[in-house]
Amino acid sequence: MSFQATVYKILIASPGDLQEERSIIEEVVHTWNASHAAADGIVLLPVRWETHSVPEYGDRPQAILNRRLVSECDLLVGAFWTRVGTPTGGFESGTVEEIEQFTKTGKPALLYFSSRQIDPDRVDLDQLKRVRELRSRVEKEALIAQFSSPTELESKLTRHLVAQVQRLRSELSQVPARPIRVARLVTPADPEAGQQPTSGNRQRLDAQALGALYADYWEKFSETLRRSDVQLSPPSPTTRNYARLSLRSSHMRLNVFASVRDRLIGVELILRQPECTPMYEQLQAAREQIEQELAHKVEWKEPPRSYRIALFERGFDLLDRADWDRQHIWLVDKLERYQQVLLKRIEVRR
């Protein structure tokens, strides 16, 4: 059966030493379509120069690709291993030029670096050195991901793609003519403050039914977390609207939270006062850079007894169990970013 859909073009960019990975990236995109396209009204179209370029005369080959392919895409997925590629007459390689031209327009790019074992007899040491220099430069400006096998790339990209499409869809839903109301974050209940979990009213759920829903929600979330590469222990079973992940510290907590009523999910780091005040001040000093690295707006709160650093997203229907996988992948992705950006800064030993 046919259906109407918004099409997003996904540019696959990499040097020639990652042919298997290029195919895996394309397969992940097709798998996303099979699972989400009809329900979400979104189709992802993988774009590769091998399949989408046509002969043209009168300009640099890479300039032609930039005009015909790069400028037309909405998201870039790039990967590197042992090679950067061949210089194009202005950039050190075609892949680097594609990434530079793409990201300067403000469009999102997902970059992955392979840590697979290298055969020293077959590798170009100069190219390998340039890859390491490129990675060093990129790490100062953006978050990257590392993979040690094609299977790990598939797993990580699957999670990242779900989160990125959600962001693209949120941007699509923001119609300029419609006023946007900035809502205050509804944070999860703090048991030590004597508060009760948020209750829902969308289907007039009573407290028992709501608790059962959250219990199922966090149980399924724990399954998703176990299958991921994030090195965090799944939370204990709970009927509250938040679940606590252990950081092995009595002064710090990492929570995931959700709200049926407010249709939101999120992640927050809680730092106890006064023990964690120096840590919080350290993070506050790098606030702008942290939000850039997280690629998401963060809410910084200083309530009595604890500091809260939270990010959240609206538009998630917790009553739609068929959508739970997508919601849980979003949460796992944000937990991974919190590990890379926040926990790394304060040197939490998990």
C-alpha positions in Angstrom: 0.0 0.0 0.0 1.3 3.4 -0.9 1.8 6.2 1.7 2.9 9.8 1.8 6.3 10.5 3.2 9.0 13.1 3.6 12.3 11.9 2.1 15.7 12.6 3.7 18.8 12.0 1.7 21.7 10.4 3.7 25.1 10.9 2.1 27.6 8.1 2.7 31.2 9.5 2.8 34.4 7.5 3.2 37.7 6.7 1.5 38.1 3.5 -0.5 39.4 1.3 2.3 35.9 0.9 3.9 33.9 -0.8 1.1 32.2 -3.3 3.5 31.4 -0.5 5.9 29.9 1.6 3.2 27.5 -1.2 2.3 26.7 -1.7 6.0 25.8 2.0 6.4 23.4 1.6 3.4 21.9 -1.6 4.9 21.3 0.2 8.2 19.4 2.9 6.3 17.3 0.4 4.5 16.6 -1.4 7.8 15.4 1.8 9.3 13.0 2.3 6.4 11.6 -1.2 6.8 10.9 -0.6 10.5 9.8 3.1 10.6 9.0 4.5 7.1 5.3 3.7 6.9 4.6 4.5 10.6 6.6 7.7 10.7 5.9 9.0 7.2 9.7 9.4 6.6 11.9 7.6 4.0 15.7 7.7 4.2 17.4 7.6 0.8 21.1 6.5 1.0 23.3 8.4 -1.5 26.6 7.1 -2.7 28.7 8.6 -5.5 29.0 5.1 -7.0 25.2 4.9 -7.6 24.1 8.6 -7.8 26.7 10.4 -9.9 26.4 10.9 -13.6 29.0 12.0 -16.2 29.6 15.7 -16.5 32.3 17.9 -18.0 33.6 21.4 -17.1 34.6 21.3 -13.5 36.7 19.4 -10.9 35.2 16.0 -10.3 34.7 16.6 -6.6 33.1 20.0 -7.3 30.6 18.3 -9.5 29.9 15.8 -6.7 29.5 18.6 -4.2 27.0 20.3 -6.4 25.0 17.3 -7.5 25.1 15.2 -4.3 26.5 16.9 -1.2 24.4 20.0 -1.4 21.2 17.9 -1.9 21.6 15.7 1.2 20.2 16.2 4.7 22.5 14.1 6.8 26.0 12.8 6.3 27.5 9.6 7.6 31.3 9.5 7.3 33.8 6.8 8.2 37.6 6.5 8.3 40.1 3.7 8.9 43.6 3.7 7.4 43.1 6.3 4.6 42.1 9.9 4.3 41.9 9.7 0.5 43.3 11.6 -2.5 43.8 15.4 -2.5 41.2 17.3 -4.6 43.0 20.6 -5.2 41.9 22.5 -2.1 41.2 19.8 0.4 43.3 16.8 1.5 40.7 14.3 0.1 37.3 14.1 -1.5 35.8 12.7 1.7 37.2 15.5 3.8 35.9 18.1 1.2 32.4 16.5 1.3 32.4 16.7 5.1 33.7 20.3 5.2 31.2 21.5 2.5 28.3 19.7 4.2 28.9 20.8 7.7 29.5 24.5 6.9 25.8 24.7 6.0 24.9 23.7 9.5 23.7 20.2 8.5 24.3 17.3 10.8 27.1 14.7 10.3 27.8 11.4 12.0 31.5 10.6 11.9 33.0 7.2 12.8 36.6 6.0 13.1 37.6 2.4 12.8 39.9 0.8 15.3 40.1 -2.5 13.4 43.5 -4.3 13.4 45.8 -3.0 10.7 48.2 -5.1 8.6 51.4 -3.1 8.7 52.7 -4.6 5.4 49.6 -3.3 3.5 49.0 0.1 5.0 50.2 3.4 3.7 51.8 4.9 6.8 51.5 8.5 5.5 47.8 8.0 5.0 47.4 6.5 8.4 49.2 9.4 9.9 46.8 11.8 8.2 43.8 9.9 9.5 45.1 10.3 13.0 45.8 14.0 12.5 42.3 14.4 11.1 40.7 12.6 14.1 42.7 14.8 16.5 41.4 17.9 14.8 37.8 16.7 14.6 37.7 15.6 18.3 38.2 19.2 19.3 35.1 20.4 17.4 32.6 17.5 17.5 31.6 14.2 19.0 32.8 11.1 17.1 32.3 7.4 17.5 34.7 4.5 17.3 34.0 1.0 16.1 36.2 -2.1 16.1 34.2 -4.2 13.7 31.5 -3.9 11.0 29.0 -5.4 13.5 29.8 -2.7 16.0 29.4 0.0 13.4 26.0 -1.4 12.5 24.9 -1.4 16.1 26.0 2.1 16.9 24.7 3.7 13.7 21.3 2.0 14.2 21.0 3.8 17.5 22.4 7.1 16.3 20.2 7.1 13.2 17.0 6.8 15.2 18.0 9.7 17.4 19.1 11.9 14.4 15.9 11.2 12.4 13.9 12.2 15.5 15.8 15.5 15.5 15.2 16.1 11.8 11.5 15.3 12.3 11.3 17.8 15.2 12.8 20.5 12.9 10.3 19.6 10.2 7.4 20.0 12.6 8.4 23.6 13.6 6.2 25.6 11.2 7.4 29.3 11.2 3.9 30.7 11.2 3.0 28.9 14.4 4.2 30.5 17.6 6.4 28.2 19.7 5.9 28.1 23.5 9.0 27.3 25.5 7.8 24.9 28.2 9.5 24.5 31.6 11.2 21.2 32.1 9.2 18.8 34.3 11.9 17.0 36.2 11.5 13.5 37.7 10.3 13.3 41.2 13.0 13.3 43.9 12.2 10.6 46.5 14.3 12.4 49.1 12.2 15.5 48.7 9.0 13.6 49.5 7.5 14.2 46.0 5.3 11.8 44.1 5.9 10.7 40.5 4.0 12.6 37.8 0.6 11.2 37.1 -0.9 11.0 33.7 -4.3 12.2 32.6 -4.3 11.5 28.8 -6.2 8.3 29.3 -7.2 9.0 32.9 -4.8 6.3 34.2 -5.0 5.7 37.9 -1.9 5.4 40.0 -1.7 1.6 39.8 -2.1 1.5 36.0 0.4 4.3 35.6 2.9 2.5 37.8 2.5 -0.7 35.8 3.1 1.3 32.6 6.3 2.8 33.9 7.5 -0.6 35.2 7.1 -2.1 31.7 8.7 0.9 30.1 11.8 0.7 32.2 12.1 -3.0 31.9 12.1 -2.7 28.1 14.6 0.2 28.4 16.9 -2.0 30.4 16.8 -4.6 27.6 17.8 -2.0 25.1 20.6 -0.7 27.4 22.0 -4.3 27.8 22.2 -4.7 24.0 24.1 -1.4 23.6 27.7 -0.6 23.9 27.1 1.9 26.8 29.0 0.7 29.8 26.3 1.3 32.4 24.4 -1.2 34.5 20.6 -1.3 33.8 18.4 0.4 36.5 16.6 -1.6 39.1 12.9 -2.3 38.5 10.7 0.7 39.4 7.2 2.0 39.0 8.2 5.7 39.1 8.6 8.0 36.2 12.4 7.9 36.4 15.0 5.2 36.7 18.4 5.5 38.4 21.6 4.2 36.9 24.5 3.5 39.3 27.7 5.6 39.1 29.2 4.0 42.2 29.1 7.3 44.1 26.8 8.4 46.9 27.2 12.0 45.7 26.2 11.6 42.1 23.2 10.1 40.2 22.4 9.5 36.6 18.7 9.3 35.8 16.6 8.6 32.8 13.1 10.0 33.1 9.8 10.0 31.2 6.4 11.6 31.5 3.1 10.3 30.1 1.3 13.6 30.7 4.0 15.9 29.2 5.0 13.5 26.4 8.7 13.8 27.1 11.7 11.7 27.9 15.2 12.8 29.0 18.4 12.2 30.9 19.8 14.1 33.9 23.0 14.1 36.0 22.4 15.0 39.7 25.3 16.2 41.8 25.0 16.4 45.5 25.7 19.7 47.3 28.2 20.6 48.7 30.4 17.6 47.9 30.1 18.1 44.2 30.1 21.9 44.0 33.6 22.0 42.5 32.6 19.5 39.8 29.5 21.5 39.0 31.4 24.7 38.8 33.9 23.0 36.5 31.1 21.9 34.2 29.4 25.3 34.3 32.6 26.9 33.2 32.5 24.8 30.1 28.7 25.1 29.6 28.8 26.5 26.1 31.2 23.9 24.8 29.3 21.1 26.6 26.0 22.0 24.9 27.8 22.1 21.5 29.3 18.7 22.1 25.9 17.3 23.3 24.3 18.9 20.2 21.3 19.6 22.4 20.0 22.3 24.7 20.7 21.6 28.4 18.8 22.8 31.4 21.1 23.7 34.4 19.3 23.8 37.7 20.5 24.6 41.2 17.7 23.5 43.6 18.4 23.0 47.3 20.8 20.1 48.1 21.7 19.1 44.5 22.6 20.4 41.1 20.7 19.0 38.0 22.0 19.0 34.5 19.3 17.7 32.2 18.3 17.4 28.6 14.9 16.3 27.3 12.8 16.1 24.2 9.0 16.4 23.8 6.8 14.6 21.4 7.2 11.1 22.7 4.0 9.1 23.4 4.6 6.7 26.2 1.2 5.1 25.7 2.3 3.9 22.2 4.2 0.8 23.1 5.1 0.2 19.4 7.2 3.4 19.7 9.1 2.3 22.8 12.1 0.9 20.9 12.6 4.3 19.2 12.3 6.1 22.6 14.7 3.8 24.3 17.3 4.1 21.6 17.1 7.9 21.9 17.7 7.6 25.7 20.6 5.2 25.3 22.2 7.5 22.7 21.9 10.5 25.2 23.4 8.4 28.0 26.3 7.6 25.7 26.8 11.3 25.0 26.6 12.1 28.8 29.4 9.6 29.3 31.5 11.1 26.6 30.9 14.8 27.5 30.0 15.1 31.2 31.2 12.1 33.0 34.5 12.2 31.2 35.0 15.8 32.4 34.5 15.0 36.0 36.3 11.7 35.8 33.6 9.5 37.2 34.9 6.0 37.6 32.1 3.6 36.8 
